[in-house]
Structure formats: C-alpha cells, structure tokens
C-alpha cells in the first residue's frame, strides 16, 4: 500500500509567538509575505500560503519550497508533510503507510506525537495508536520501538481541523521577520566581517542600507567589486526588499589625514569619518542606526580604547553584532550564508594603513588631530559625491 503524497509544508516560528496579539498578527503577515517572496525568487512551485494559530502553511508538494522557506528570517523550522483528518484512525493509517515505506528490515522507530485543540484523546494516545498501526503493518520485518534514539522517526501533529504526518524537520535561520525592526545603515567593506554583521542584523528583522566607502586611490576596483559581490549575497536573503546601496568617496579625507595628522591615527580617523558618512545617510533615509563588522581585539583598530575614541562626539546608535565572536565563528557564519567566497577573492588592501597604528587612542588626542583639518568640509564633499549603485552592478 503506497503512502499518500506530501501536500503541505509546515512552517514554524519562535519569538513571534511571544508577542502581543496585534504585534503577532503583523509579524505573521510580514513573515508570510517574505516567505512568498523567497519562494518566487528561488523558483519553488506552490499553490498558496496560509496560516493557523502558531503555524504557517505552504500548500505544495515541492521539496524545493521547504529549502526556500528555511532561508526566511523568522522561520525556526519546516517540514514537508501529509495532511489528513484529525482522528486517531486517520493519523494511524497514514503513519502506518509512511512507516511501511521508510522503515527497513530490523530498524527501530519512534512516534513523535503532538496535539493541540479540543479532542477526546491525548498526545500519548496518538503515539500509542500510531505506534501500534506501524508495528502491525511491518511486524514481519522485525522492527523495534526506540523512543530515545530510533533509526526512523515519524512525527504526528494533530491540530483542531487538520492533522499532519512527516518524517523530517529542516532547521530554519530563526530570528525575526525582515522588515519588522526598521532600517539600519550597514557599512560594507567587502571583507569577511561586515557582510556577516549586516546579515545578523537582517536576522533580527532589520532592513539594511549598505554603504561602501570607496577610498580610491588607496584602494582599487578589486576591493569595490568584492564589496558589491558581498552585497549581492545579502540581497539573496532579502528577495522582497531591493537593497538601496550607496557608494561614497572617501579618498579625499584619507589624503587629508595622511598629510595633516599623525600617521598612527589614520585608521581611527578613517573610521570616525565613515561613521559620520553613515550618520548622514542614516538621517537622509530615516534609518535607526549604523552596523559595523567590528570584533573586539581582532585587529589593531578594534581595541576597546580605539572603539571608544572612534565614537567620541558621534551621537547615533552604532551596532557591533560581531563584538564577542572570534574569527573562526565569523568565518563559519560567512560560509553558511554564502559570503565567504566573495569576501576572500583577491583584492588590494588599503594602502593608507600605517605600519604602526595606534591601539590605545584617546578621545582628546583624536579630537586634537581632527582640529588640524576641516572635518565638516570633508564630510560635505564625501556626501555630495555619494551615488546610488544600480542593482545591475551587484546582481
């Protein structure tokens, strides 16, 4: 007897369930919209997307839709399932059909029951009924029941109006639906760290506005292309949101730092100018903060003293989602999200980096160096030269 075909993907979420009813309703609708956008972008086939209390459903038999949904921020896990009636007779029959197909000779199995809604039976009774039905169907194969570490698991979820039987749970990325936490300006350099930082804030529901500060003539086209390729990867995680990418010239400010300020402060001064540029774009775009790829102590410019000096007098929220991660952890995330290859392509390093950069800059000293130059004019020049990068350049 063949098993019924899969016909639905169960989509589970986490934190959304903790929100108030109105917020939860809004987040669920955003999540459904984001799922639809991802399904369309990845070419998965589906009939519709619907929701029930605590669940979202994609009505399809296409396994590719499960992989697409798992990439949507806010999705905790997905399962390709068979829909049946919410009765013991129906779920046990379907469980037996599934068990007969997937349980091999001498293998152990376990039923994982779950029940919600008003029924005249318990989750335990669901497990017993399904386990008995599977056993009777394949008894000649010498199976065994193992509820701790079985060879095969069969999940049975009974809800108020429907029940589902499935065998696999695919982990999603988790977080909150993209678009529920406002906009942030993300400084993207093209290195390993900054795209990961931007992605982590996207995972927390933030739309990002990528900003690439082009330090030509101290960097070249290889660096720019690497940054745009990283932005292209980030765009694949946000198919329903066309990223507005800014490219801002920073070379003139670098020339001023090198000619008029102590060389060892170059990186700190550069970072402060980047924050000012990002703050200007943040105000224009009505965003709520700036995202950086800083990881404490990873390089000379990212000591706690330098990071304090970099923000003196810059009164906007600056987020460092990588601050407590080591390089191995960051690289692992970069590989998982697909930005690692782009970030490690050959590119020219910034030639303005001093041989012995300051590692314990003080606010007073940095402000003293800035007094030697016209910071406001350099900022105006940079922002006036800002341009929007067309999607064709990074898509």
C-alpha positions in Angstrom: 0.0 0.0 0.0 1.6 3.3 -1.1 1.7 6.3 1.2 -0.4 9.4 0.4 1.6 12.2 -1.2 3.1 15.1 0.6 0.9 18.2 0.1 1.9 20.8 2.6 5.0 22.4 4.2 4.6 23.2 7.9 6.4 26.5 8.8 7.3 27.0 12.5 8.3 30.3 14.1 9.7 31.1 17.6 9.8 34.6 19.1 6.8 35.8 17.2 4.6 33.6 19.4 5.7 35.7 22.4 4.4 39.0 21.1 1.1 40.6 21.9 -1.9 39.6 19.6 -1.7 42.7 17.4 2.1 42.6 17.0 2.0 38.9 16.4 -0.6 39.3 13.7 1.5 42.0 12.0 4.7 39.9 12.2 2.9 36.8 10.9 1.7 38.7 7.9 5.2 40.1 7.2 6.6 36.6 7.5 4.1 35.2 5.1 4.9 37.9 2.6 8.6 37.3 3.0 8.1 33.5 2.5 6.2 34.2 -0.7 9.0 36.4 -2.0 11.6 33.8 -1.2 9.5 31.0 -2.9 9.2 33.2 -6.0 12.9 34.2 -6.0 14.0 30.6 -5.8 11.6 29.3 -8.3 9.7 26.9 -6.0 6.2 25.9 -7.0 3.3 26.3 -4.6 -0.4 26.9 -4.6 -0.8 29.2 -1.7 0.5 30.3 1.7 -1.9 30.3 4.7 -1.8 30.5 8.4 -3.3 29.0 11.5 -2.6 29.8 15.2 1.1 29.1 15.7 1.7 27.8 12.2 2.1 28.9 8.6 1.4 26.5 5.7 2.8 26.4 2.2 0.4 24.3 0.1 2.8 22.4 -2.2 4.5 19.1 -2.8 7.7 20.7 -4.0 10.7 19.9 -1.7 12.5 23.0 -3.0 9.8 25.1 -1.3 10.9 23.7 2.1 14.6 24.7 1.4 13.4 28.2 0.3 11.2 28.7 3.4 14.1 27.7 5.7 16.1 30.7 4.3 13.5 33.2 5.5 14.3 35.2 8.6 11.9 34.3 11.4 11.4 30.7 10.3 12.6 28.2 13.0 12.0 25.0 11.1 9.9 23.5 8.2 8.6 20.0 7.4 7.2 18.6 4.2 4.1 16.8 5.4 1.0 14.8 4.5 -2.4 16.3 5.5 -5.1 14.0 7.0 -8.1 14.1 9.2 -7.6 14.9 12.9 -8.7 11.5 14.1 -6.9 8.6 15.6 -8.0 6.3 12.7 -6.7 8.7 10.0 -3.3 9.6 11.6 -2.6 6.0 12.5 -3.4 4.8 9.0 -1.2 7.4 7.4 1.6 6.8 9.9 1.5 3.1 9.0 1.7 3.9 5.3 4.7 6.1 5.9 6.4 3.5 8.2 5.9 0.8 5.7 7.8 2.8 3.1 10.7 4.2 5.2 11.4 1.6 7.9 13.9 -1.0 6.8 14.4 -4.6 7.9 15.3 -4.8 11.6 15.3 -1.0 12.1 13.9 0.8 15.2 11.3 3.5 15.0 9.7 6.1 17.3 6.5 8.1 17.0 6.7 11.7 17.9 3.1 12.8 18.7 1.9 16.4 19.3 -1.7 17.5 19.8 -3.3 20.9 20.1 -7.0 21.9 20.1 -10.1 20.1 21.5 -10.0 16.4 21.0 -11.3 13.4 23.0 -7.8 11.8 23.0 -4.3 12.8 24.3 -0.9 13.1 22.7 0.0 9.9 24.4 -2.9 8.1 22.8 -1.9 9.5 19.4 1.6 7.9 19.9 0.2 4.6 21.0 -2.3 4.3 18.2 0.2 5.3 15.5 2.9 3.0 17.0 0.5 0.0 17.1 -0.5 0.7 13.5 3.1 0.9 12.2 4.1 -2.2 14.2 1.2 -4.3 12.8 2.0 -3.2 9.2 5.7 -4.1 9.3 5.8 -6.8 12.1 7.2 -9.3 9.6 10.3 -7.1 9.2 11.4 -7.5 12.8 11.2 -3.8 13.9 11.7 -2.5 17.4 10.5 0.6 19.2 13.0 3.0 20.5 11.8 6.4 21.8 15.3 7.6 22.7 17.4 7.2 19.6 15.4 5.4 16.9 16.7 4.7 13.4 13.5 6.3 12.0 11.2 9.0 13.5 7.6 9.6 12.4 6.1 12.9 13.5 2.4 13.2 14.0 0.9 16.6 14.7 -2.9 16.8 15.4 -4.4 20.2 15.3 -8.0 21.4 15.6 -9.1 20.9 12.0 -6.3 19.0 10.4 -3.5 16.6 11.2 -0.1 16.1 9.7 2.4 13.3 9.4 6.0 13.9 8.4 9.5 12.5 8.8 11.9 15.4 8.6 12.4 18.7 10.3 14.6 21.2 8.4 16.1 23.9 10.6 15.5 27.5 9.5 17.6 30.6 10.2 15.4 31.8 13.1 15.3 35.4 14.2 12.5 37.9 13.4 10.9 38.6 10.0 12.8 41.1 7.9 11.2 44.4 7.8 9.8 44.4 11.4 12.6 46.3 13.1 13.1 49.3 10.9 16.1 50.3 8.8 19.8 50.3 9.5 22.8 51.6 7.6 25.4 48.8 7.1 29.0 49.7 6.4 30.1 47.0 4.0 33.8 46.9 3.1 34.0 43.6 1.2 35.9 41.8 4.0 34.7 38.8 5.8 33.2 40.6 8.8 31.0 43.4 7.6 28.6 41.2 5.5 28.2 38.8 8.4 27.4 41.7 10.7 24.8 43.0 8.2 23.3 39.6 7.9 23.0 39.1 11.6 21.0 42.4 11.9 18.8 41.3 9.0 18.2 38.2 11.0 16.9 40.4 13.8 14.4 41.9 11.4 16.3 45.0 10.2 16.2 46.2 6.6 19.7 47.3 5.7 21.0 50.2 3.6 24.5 49.1 2.5 27.2 51.8 2.3 30.5 51.2 0.6 33.1 54.0 1.3 35.4 54.0 -1.7 38.9 55.0 -0.5 40.3 55.4 -4.0 43.3 56.0 -4.7 44.2 54.0 -1.5 42.1 51.0 -2.7 41.1 49.9 -6.2 38.4 48.3 -8.3 39.1 44.8 -6.9 38.1 46.0 -3.4 34.9 47.6 -4.8 33.9 44.6 -6.7 34.4 42.4 -3.7 32.1 44.6 -1.6 29.4 44.7 -4.3 29.6 40.9 -4.6 29.0 40.6 -0.8 26.0 42.9 -1.1 24.7 40.7 -3.9 24.8 37.7 -1.5 22.9 39.8 1.1 20.3 40.6 -1.5 19.6 36.9 -2.0 18.5 36.8 1.7 16.0 39.6 1.1 14.2 39.0 -2.2 11.2 41.1 -1.2 13.4 44.1 -0.4 15.5 45.8 -3.1 18.6 47.0 -1.3 19.4 50.7 -1.7 23.2 50.7 -2.0 25.3 53.8 -1.5 28.9 54.3 -2.7 30.6 57.3 -1.1 34.1 58.7 -2.0 36.4 58.6 1.0 39.8 59.2 -0.7 39.9 62.9 -0.2 39.5 62.6 3.5 42.3 60.0 3.6 44.6 62.4 1.8 43.9 65.0 4.4 44.5 62.5 7.3 47.9 61.4 5.8 49.1 64.9 5.0 47.9 66.8 8.1 47.6 64.3 11.0 49.8 61.9 12.9 50.0 58.8 10.7 49.3 56.4 13.5 45.8 57.8 14.0 44.8 57.2 10.3 42.6 54.2 10.9 40.8 55.8 13.8 40.2 59.0 11.9 39.1 57.0 8.9 36.6 55.1 11.0 35.2 58.3 12.5 34.7 59.7 9.0 32.9 56.5 8.0 30.6 56.9 10.9 29.9 60.5 10.0 29.1 59.5 6.4 26.9 56.7 7.6 25.1 59.0 10.0 24.4 61.5 7.2 22.9 58.7 5.1 21.0 57.4 8.1 19.4 60.8 8.6 18.5 61.0 4.9 17.0 57.5 4.8 15.3 57.9 8.3 17.2 54.8 9.5 17.7 54.0 13.1 21.4 53.1 13.5 24.7 52.0 11.9 26.0 48.5 11.7 29.7 47.6 11.6 31.7 44.4 11.4 33.9 45.2 14.4 35.0 42.3 16.6 36.8 43.3 19.9 40.5 42.9 19.7 40.6 41.3 16.2 42.8 44.0 14.6 44.7 47.0 15.9 41.9 49.4 15.2 39.3 47.4 17.2 40.7 47.6 20.7 38.3 48.8 23.3 40.2 52.1 23.7 40.1 52.8 19.9 36.5 51.9 19.7 35.7 54.5 22.4 37.8 57.1 20.6 36.1 56.3 17.3 32.7 57.3 18.7 33.5 60.4 20.7 31.1 63.1 19.7 29.2 60.8 17.3 25.7 60.7 18.8 24.0 58.0 16.8 23.4 54.3 17.7 26.2 52.1 16.4 25.7 48.3 16.5 28.6 45.8 16.5 26.8 42.4 16.2 30.2 40.5 16.0 31.7 42.2 19.0 32.0 39.0 21.1 32.7 36.5 18.2 36.1 35.2 17.3 37.3 34.9 13.7 36.5 31.2 13.4 32.9 31.8 14.4 32.6 34.7 12.0 34.1 32.6 9.1 31.7 29.8 9.9 28.7 32.2 9.5 30.2 33.7 6.4 30.4 30.2 4.8 26.9 29.3 5.9 25.3 32.5 4.4 27.4 32.3 1.2 29.5 35.5 1.5 32.8 33.8 2.3 34.0 33.2 -1.2 33.2 36.8 -2.3 35.0 38.2 0.8 38.2 36.2 0.1 38.6 37.0 -3.6 42.0 38.6 -4.3 41.8 42.4 -3.7 44.2 45.2 -3.0 44.5 46.1 0.7 44.1 49.7 1.8 47.5 51.4 1.3 46.7 54.1 3.8 47.1 51.7 6.8 50.1 52.9 8.9 52.9 50.5 9.8 52.3 51.1 13.5 48.7 52.1 14.1 47.5 53.5 17.4 46.0 50.8 19.6 45.0 52.9 22.6 43.8 56.2 21.1 42.3 58.8 23.5 39.3 60.9 22.6 41.2 64.1 23.4 44.1 63.1 21.1 41.9 62.1 18.2 39.8 65.3 18.5 43.1 67.3 18.6 44.1 65.6 15.3 40.8 66.4 13.7 41.2 70.1 14.7 44.1 70.2 12.2 41.7 69.5 9.3 38.3 70.7 8.1 36.2 67.7 9.1 32.9 69.3 8.2 34.0 70.2 4.7 35.5 66.8 4.1 32.2 65.3 5.2 30.2 67.6 2.9 32.4 66.7 0.0 32.0 63.0 0.6 28.2 63.1 1.0 27.8 65.3 -2.1 29.7 62.7 -4.1 27.6 59.8 -2.8 25.8 57.8 -5.5 23.2 55.0 -5.6 24.7 51.9 -7.0 22.4 50.3 -9.6 21.3 46.7 -8.9 22.8 45.6 -12.2 26.3 46.4 -10.8 25.9 43.8 -8.0 23.2 41.5 -9.2 
